Amino acid sequence: MQNKKLQRICVYPKDIQIITGKSYRQSLRIYNKIKAHYNKQPHQVITWEELGEYLGVKIIRNLQDAENQ
């Protein structure tokens, strides 16, 4: 059995900052807009799939996913 590392499925404003190149404050605004768009409650998080759909981009999280596309 392969030793697979568990990958994080939730997105935080810092992730949005890295992807978009915007400031942390702007990324926090985008994060909150995404939560409002998907009618998320304050304790709920957004996923990579929701982020990609909202931004209109396809997010590939690892090399194996890239090879399967």
N, CA, C and O of each residue as an XYZ file, in Angstrom:
276
protein
N       0.835     -1.176      0.000
C       0.000      0.000      0.000
C       0.883      1.244      0.000
O       1.843      1.335      0.765
N       0.551      2.194     -0.861
C       1.328      3.417     -0.940
C       0.999      4.332      0.229
O      -0.134      4.382      0.709
N       2.005      5.041      0.664
C       1.808      6.007      1.739
C       1.359      7.324      1.115
O       2.186      8.083      0.608
N       0.065      7.600      1.147
C      -0.464      8.817      0.547
C      -0.649      9.880      1.616
O      -1.185      9.621      2.694
N      -0.198     11.069      1.295
C      -0.353     12.189      2.207
C      -1.738     12.798      1.998
O      -2.153     13.031      0.863
N      -2.434     13.048      3.074
C      -3.751     13.656      3.005
C      -3.614     15.091      2.513
O      -2.826     15.870      3.048
N      -4.390     15.429      1.489
C      -4.331     16.775      0.943
C      -5.484     17.605      1.473
O      -6.601     17.116      1.644
N      -5.198     18.839      1.722
C      -6.196     19.766      2.242
C      -7.218     20.076      1.150
O      -6.841     20.373      0.016
N      -8.507     20.010      1.483
C      -9.549     20.284      0.494
C     -10.169     21.664      0.667
O     -10.908     22.126     -0.203
N      -9.876     22.317      1.772
C     -10.463     23.637      1.994
C      -9.465     24.731      1.593
O      -8.251     24.533      1.614
N     -10.019     25.879      1.231
C      -9.236     27.009      0.750
C      -9.297     28.135      1.776
O     -10.335     28.374      2.394
N      -8.187     28.812      1.944
C      -8.111     29.953      2.843
C      -7.695     31.193      2.051
O      -7.186     31.064      0.938
N      -7.900     32.383      2.600
C      -7.529     33.601      1.871
C      -6.067     33.620      1.411
O      -5.765     34.164      0.349
N      -5.174     33.043      2.184
C      -3.760     32.999      1.790
C      -3.584     32.223      0.485
O      -2.747     32.590     -0.341
N      -4.363     31.153      0.288
C      -4.302     30.390     -0.960
C      -4.745     31.258     -2.136
O      -4.135     31.233     -3.205
N      -5.811     32.025     -1.924
C      -6.315     32.915     -2.975
C      -5.268     33.980     -3.286
O      -5.083     34.350     -4.445
N      -4.585     34.471     -2.260
C      -3.530     35.460     -2.450
C      -2.418     34.904     -3.332
O      -1.939     35.589     -4.235
N      -2.012     33.678     -3.077
C      -0.938     33.055     -3.852
C      -1.368     32.834     -5.297
O      -0.592     33.082     -6.220
N      -2.598     32.368     -5.500
C      -3.080     32.059     -6.846
C      -3.285     33.319     -7.678
O      -2.894     33.362     -8.845
N      -3.896     34.346     -7.087
C      -4.262     35.543     -7.853
C      -3.195     36.625     -7.851
O      -3.188     37.486     -8.731
N      -2.291     36.594     -6.873
C      -1.279     37.634     -6.778
C      -1.796     38.913     -6.139
O      -1.112     39.937     -6.165
N      -2.971     38.869     -5.577
C      -3.555     40.046     -4.924
C      -3.100     40.106     -3.470
O      -2.505     39.162     -2.950
N      -3.391     41.225     -2.831
C      -3.021     41.381     -1.427
C      -3.876     40.459     -0.564
O      -4.892     39.922     -1.006
N      -3.433     40.293      0.686
C      -4.197     39.438      1.596
C      -5.590     40.008      1.819
O      -6.568     39.263      1.854
N      -5.685     41.332      1.973
C      -6.988     41.971      2.212
C      -7.929     41.757      1.025
O      -9.102     41.436      1.220
N      -7.434     41.929     -0.190
C      -8.254     41.686     -1.382
C      -8.654     40.215     -1.470
O      -9.776     39.894     -1.865
N      -7.745     39.335     -1.106
C      -8.032     37.900     -1.126
C      -9.100     37.544     -0.102
O      -9.925     36.664     -0.350
N      -9.093     38.207      1.029
C     -10.122     37.997      2.041
C     -11.485     38.449      1.522
O     -12.500     37.806      1.790
N     -11.506     39.551      0.782
C     -12.760     40.016      0.173
C     -13.280     38.996     -0.839
O     -14.473     38.694     -0.861
N     -12.391     38.469     -1.670
C     -12.786     37.448     -2.645
C     -13.309     36.216     -1.921
O     -14.327     35.645     -2.313
N     -12.614     35.806     -0.865
C     -13.029     34.650     -0.063
C     -14.450     34.846      0.468
O     -15.279     33.939      0.387
N     -14.723     36.025      1.006
C     -16.055     36.311      1.541
C     -17.109     36.383      0.442
O     -18.253     35.986      0.663
N     -16.746     36.880     -0.735
C     -17.684     36.900     -1.863
C     -18.028     35.480     -2.306
O     -19.179     35.189     -2.634
N     -17.039     34.607     -2.315
C     -17.279     33.209     -2.689
C     -18.206     32.552     -1.675
O     -19.132     31.834     -2.053
N     -17.963     32.795     -0.394
C     -18.834     32.231      0.642
C     -20.262     32.734      0.480
O     -21.207     31.962      0.642
N     -20.434     34.007      0.165
C     -21.773     34.564     -0.040
C     -22.409     33.972     -1.296
O     -23.602     33.669     -1.307
N     -21.615     33.807     -2.350
C     -22.115     33.252     -3.611
C     -22.681     31.846     -3.416
O     -23.706     31.500     -4.003
N     -22.024     31.051     -2.605
C     -22.455     29.673     -2.360
C     -23.319     29.534     -1.103
O     -23.578     28.421     -0.645
N     -23.760     30.656     -0.552
C     -24.626     30.668      0.636
C     -24.050     29.834      1.781
O     -24.753     29.036      2.400
N     -22.777     30.031      2.044
C     -22.107     29.293      3.120
C     -22.366     29.981      4.457
O     -22.440     31.208      4.537
N     -22.498     29.184      5.483
C     -22.606     29.716      6.834
C     -21.204     30.062      7.332
O     -20.217     29.571      6.784
N     -21.109     30.902      8.366
C     -19.777     31.342      8.824
C     -18.811     30.211      9.187
O     -17.602     30.362      9.011
N     -19.313     29.104      9.679
C     -18.415     28.012     10.078
C     -18.026     27.103      8.913
O     -17.183     26.221      9.080
N     -18.620     27.300      7.747
C     -18.324     26.452      6.592
C     -17.170     27.029      5.780
O     -16.955     28.241      5.752
N     -16.440     26.147      5.127
C     -15.288     26.554      4.318
C     -15.602     26.365      2.841
O     -16.583     25.715      2.480
N     -14.752     26.942      1.987
C     -14.910     26.731      0.550
C     -13.880     25.705      0.086
O     -12.824     25.544      0.697
N     -14.208     25.017     -0.999
C     -13.330     23.979     -1.532
C     -12.578     24.505     -2.751
O     -12.894     25.566     -3.288
N     -11.584     23.742     -3.168
C     -10.819     24.104     -4.360
C     -11.712     24.139     -5.589
O     -11.538     24.991     -6.461
N     -12.664     23.219     -5.665
C     -13.575     23.170     -6.801
C     -14.439     24.425     -6.862
O     -14.655     24.983     -7.938
N     -14.931     24.865     -5.713
C     -15.741     26.084     -5.661
C     -14.906     27.306     -6.041
O     -15.390     28.191     -6.746
N     -13.670     27.360     -5.584
C     -12.784     28.466     -5.931
C     -12.555     28.521     -7.438
O     -12.666     29.583     -8.052
N     -12.237     27.373     -8.029
C     -11.998     27.331     -9.464
C     -13.219     27.722    -10.266
O     -13.114     28.452    -11.251
N     -14.380     27.239     -9.849
C     -15.621     27.570    -10.548
C     -15.914     29.065    -10.445
O     -16.308     29.689    -11.431
N     -15.728     29.633     -9.280
C     -16.006     31.057     -9.073
C     -15.047     31.930     -9.885
O     -15.467     32.912    -10.497
N     -13.767     31.576     -9.890
C     -12.770     32.367    -10.611
C     -12.772     32.086    -12.111
O     -12.197     32.846    -12.890
N     -13.419     30.995    -12.513
C     -13.461     30.647    -13.928
C     -12.180     30.006    -14.418
O     -11.830     30.131    -15.592
N     -11.483     29.326    -13.535
C     -10.244     28.641    -13.909
C     -10.311     27.193    -13.449
O     -11.058     26.846    -12.534
N      -9.522     26.365    -14.097
C      -9.423     24.967    -13.693
C      -8.207     24.842    -12.782
O      -7.089     25.174    -13.177
N      -8.430     24.365    -11.575
C      -7.342     24.244    -10.606
C      -6.902     22.788    -10.542
O      -7.687     21.902    -10.206
N      -5.633     22.556    -10.869
C      -5.042     21.221    -10.804
C      -4.170     21.193     -9.559
O      -3.238     21.986     -9.425
N      -4.478     20.276     -8.650
C      -3.812     20.287     -7.352
C      -2.604     19.379     -7.270
O      -1.787     19.537     -6.363
N      -2.460     18.432     -8.187
C      -1.260     17.599     -8.149
C      -0.957     17.059     -9.542
O      -1.789     17.156    -10.444
N       0.208     16.504     -9.712
C       0.665     16.042    -11.018
C      -0.206     14.923    -11.560
O      -0.448     14.862    -12.766
N      -0.681     14.041    -10.700
C      -1.527     12.935    -11.148
C      -2.820     13.462    -11.777
O      -3.259     12.943    -12.803
N      -3.432     14.481    -11.179
C      -4.623     15.091    -11.758
C      -4.315     15.698    -13.120
O      -5.128     15.610    -14.040
N      -3.139     16.316    -13.252
C      -2.749     16.940    -14.511
C      -2.588     15.893    -15.608
O      -2.962     16.136    -16.755
N      -2.041     14.744    -15.269
C      -1.832     13.690    -16.256
C      -3.144     13.071    -16.714
O      -3.244     12.600    -17.847
N      -4.149     13.065    -15.848
C      -5.441     12.473    -16.191
C      -6.318     13.412    -17.007
O      -7.369     12.993    -17.492
N      -5.920     14.656    -17.172
C      -6.740     15.629    -17.905
C      -6.489     15.551    -19.385
O      -7.095     16.298    -20.154
